[in-house]
Amino acid sequence: MVSFFLAWQDGAFLSRYMSSALGGASSDGVLAEYVVVPAAALVQIPENMNFVEAATLPCAAVTAWHGLVVRAGLGSRDTVVIPGTGGVALFALQISKARGARSILLSSSDDKLKQVRALGASEVINYRDVPAWEREVLARTGGDGASVVLELGGTDTYQRSLDCLAPAGRIIQVGGLTGSGARPNLDRLQSLNADILGVTVGSTQHLIEVAEFYAEQGIRPIVDRVFGFNDAPQAYAHLRGKAHVGKVVVEVAV
């Protein structure tokens, strides 16, 4: 496996690492038959995974691991709000379940909610049926709120994430699927003595850690669908269609 940041091996993030991101503003990604990378950025595939499953780890799994475990210190007493059923979300679900945390997963699809229930979600909320899902989270936690909220939405969801956060809770800011530039009322953050943790993937060491964790726990990533190399445009179209549960993979046959 290839680490997402070729230059970030371990330790704290430095701004100069950003230019080494695979598929970043100044670098190519890995949709190719051959790529050249530093040997230090390579990590051994877990013995319980095939190449397709291992390909899902370096970005989405590392993001979930870095945010939940490394930064938020996720434990068995935590309640985690997880929005959606994409790659980061389902890795967050698997990691939360394995570490004994309670998970509340959000989706607009009852079919997807049934699937994540089967995958181990403690509770589910259809946010189309319950638009004020932050109030439902508060209700289901006895008014306490969730100790960890995975924030993927951005503009349309940030305030809701804050409003359902528990005292001393942690928001893991990962994405902005509904747009960037959210302007939430941060007074609540201060009064809760809570934290916002900004996360952009992670280091090679984080990839090593999550791979070892998945191997030790006997967990395998959730792969929604695999496309051939020549079908990459269809893979992107499937991803944009938002019907997937888990990761979408393009398989390169050399």
C-alpha positions in Angstrom: 0.0 0.0 0.0 1.1 3.6 -0.6 0.7 6.2 2.1 -1.4 9.2 1.0 1.2 11.7 2.0 4.5 10.5 0.6 6.5 12.8 2.8 4.6 12.5 6.1 6.1 9.4 7.7 5.4 10.1 11.4 5.0 12.8 14.0 3.1 16.0 13.8 1.9 17.3 10.4 4.0 20.0 8.8 2.7 22.4 6.0 5.4 21.2 3.6 3.9 17.7 3.6 0.8 18.9 1.8 2.5 19.1 -1.6 3.4 15.3 -1.3 -0.3 14.3 -1.2 -1.2 11.7 -3.9 -3.6 13.3 -6.3 -3.1 16.7 -4.8 -3.0 20.1 -6.5 0.6 19.5 -7.6 0.9 15.7 -7.9 -0.6 12.7 -9.7 -2.8 10.1 -8.1 -2.6 6.3 -8.5 -5.0 5.7 -11.3 -2.2 4.2 -13.4 -0.6 0.9 -14.2 2.7 2.0 -12.6 3.7 4.7 -10.2 7.0 5.6 -8.6 7.0 6.4 -4.9 9.6 6.5 -2.1 10.2 3.2 -0.4 9.5 4.8 3.0 5.9 5.5 1.9 5.1 1.8 1.3 3.3 -0.3 3.9 2.8 -4.1 3.9 -0.7 -5.3 3.1 -2.5 -7.1 6.0 -2.4 -10.9 5.6 -6.2 -11.1 5.9 -6.8 -8.7 2.9 -6.6 -9.0 -0.9 -5.3 -6.2 -3.1 -8.8 -4.7 -3.6 -9.5 -4.5 0.1 -6.0 -3.1 0.9 -6.5 -0.4 -1.7 -9.2 1.1 0.5 -7.0 1.7 3.5 -4.5 4.5 2.7 -7.0 7.4 2.4 -10.4 6.6 4.0 -9.3 4.2 6.7 -6.4 6.4 7.7 -8.7 9.4 7.9 -11.1 7.6 10.2 -8.3 6.2 12.3 -6.4 9.5 12.6 -9.5 11.3 13.6 -11.3 8.8 15.9 -8.4 7.1 17.6 -5.2 9.2 17.3 -6.8 12.6 17.8 -10.1 11.9 19.6 -8.9 9.0 21.7 -12.0 6.9 21.0 -13.0 4.5 23.7 -15.8 2.3 24.9 -17.6 5.1 26.7 -17.9 7.2 23.6 -21.0 7.8 21.5 -20.1 8.6 17.9 -22.3 10.3 15.3 -21.4 9.1 11.8 -23.0 10.7 8.7 -23.5 8.8 5.5 -22.4 5.4 4.2 -19.3 6.3 2.2 -15.7 5.1 2.8 -14.7 7.2 5.8 -18.1 6.7 7.4 -18.0 2.9 7.2 -14.4 2.8 8.4 -15.5 4.9 11.3 -18.3 2.5 12.0 -16.1 -0.5 12.0 -13.4 1.1 14.2 -16.1 2.4 16.6 -17.6 -1.1 16.9 -14.3 -2.8 17.4 -13.4 -0.3 20.2 -16.7 -0.8 21.9 -18.1 2.7 21.2 -21.8 3.4 20.6 -22.5 4.6 17.1 -25.4 6.6 15.7 -25.3 6.5 11.9 -27.2 9.1 9.7 -28.5 8.5 6.2 -31.4 9.5 4.0 -31.9 6.0 2.7 -33.8 3.3 4.8 -32.2 0.6 2.6 -28.7 1.9 3.5 -29.7 2.1 7.2 -30.7 -1.5 7.1 -27.3 -2.4 5.7 -25.4 -0.5 8.3 -27.5 -2.0 11.1 -26.4 -5.4 9.9 -22.8 -4.1 9.9 -23.0 -3.1 13.5 -24.4 0.4 13.9 -25.9 0.8 17.4 -28.6 3.1 16.2 -29.6 4.8 12.9 -31.5 8.0 12.0 -33.0 8.8 8.6 -32.2 12.5 8.3 -34.8 13.0 5.5 -37.5 11.8 7.8 -36.0 13.6 10.8 -34.4 16.9 9.4 -33.5 18.1 13.0 -31.4 15.0 13.6 -29.3 16.8 16.2 -32.4 16.9 18.4 -32.9 13.2 17.9 -29.3 12.6 18.9 -29.8 14.5 22.0 -33.0 12.6 22.8 -31.3 9.2 22.3 -28.4 10.2 24.6 -30.7 11.4 27.4 -29.9 15.0 26.6 -26.1 14.6 27.0 -25.2 14.6 23.3 -22.6 12.6 21.4 -19.0 12.7 22.7 -17.6 12.4 19.1 -19.2 13.8 15.9 -17.7 13.0 12.5 -18.3 16.2 10.5 -18.4 15.5 6.8 -21.1 17.9 5.6 -19.7 21.4 6.1 -22.0 24.3 5.5 -25.4 22.5 6.0 -24.4 20.3 8.9 -21.8 22.1 11.0 -24.2 23.8 13.3 -26.2 20.6 13.8 -22.9 18.8 14.7 -22.2 21.5 17.3 -25.7 21.4 18.7 -25.7 17.7 19.4 -22.1 17.6 20.9 -21.7 16.5 24.5 -19.7 18.5 27.1 -15.9 17.9 26.5 -16.9 16.4 23.1 -14.8 16.3 20.0 -15.9 17.3 16.4 -13.7 15.6 13.8 -13.8 17.9 10.9 -13.0 15.9 7.7 -15.1 17.2 4.8 -17.4 19.7 3.3 -19.8 17.8 1.1 -22.4 20.5 1.2 -19.9 23.3 0.7 -17.1 25.1 2.6 -17.1 28.3 4.6 -19.5 27.1 7.4 -20.1 29.8 10.0 -21.3 28.0 13.1 -21.9 29.7 16.5 -18.8 28.8 18.3 -20.0 30.1 21.7 -21.4 26.6 22.3 -18.0 25.1 21.7 -16.5 27.2 24.5 -19.3 26.6 26.9 -19.0 22.9 26.4 -15.2 22.9 26.8 -15.2 20.9 23.6 -12.8 20.6 20.7 -12.8 20.8 16.9 -10.1 18.5 15.4 -9.2 19.2 11.8 -8.1 16.0 9.9 -6.7 15.5 6.5 -5.9 11.8 6.0 -2.8 11.0 8.0 0.8 9.7 8.1 2.5 6.5 7.0 2.6 5.5 10.7 -1.2 5.9 10.9 -1.5 3.6 7.9 0.6 1.0 9.6 -1.5 1.3 12.8 -4.9 0.9 11.1 -3.6 -2.0 9.0 -2.3 -3.8 12.1 -5.6 -3.0 13.9 -7.7 -4.5 11.1 -5.5 -7.6 11.0 -5.6 -8.1 14.8 -9.4 -7.6 14.9 -10.0 -9.7 11.8 -11.9 -6.9 10.1 -12.2 -6.5 6.4 -13.1 -3.3 4.6 -16.6 -2.9 3.1 -16.2 -2.7 -0.7 -19.3 -1.6 -2.5 -18.3 -2.4 -6.1 -15.1 -3.1 -8.2 -14.6 -1.6 -11.7 -12.1 -2.6 -14.3 -9.3 -0.2 -15.2 -11.0 0.8 -18.5 -14.2 1.4 -16.7 -12.9 4.2 -14.4 -15.3 6.8 -15.8 -18.2 4.5 -14.8 -16.7 4.1 -11.3 -16.7 7.9 -10.9 -20.2 8.1 -12.1 -21.3 5.4 -9.6 -19.5 7.4 -6.9 -21.3 10.6 -7.9 -24.7 8.7 -7.9 -24.3 8.3 -4.1 -25.9 4.8 -4.1 -22.7 3.1 -2.7 -22.3 1.7 0.7 -18.5 1.5 1.4 -15.6 1.9 -1.0 -15.6 2.0 -4.8 -12.5 0.4 -6.3 -10.8 0.5 -9.7 -8.8 -2.6 -10.2 -5.6 -2.3 -12.2 -4.6 -5.5 -14.0 -0.9 -5.3 -15.0 
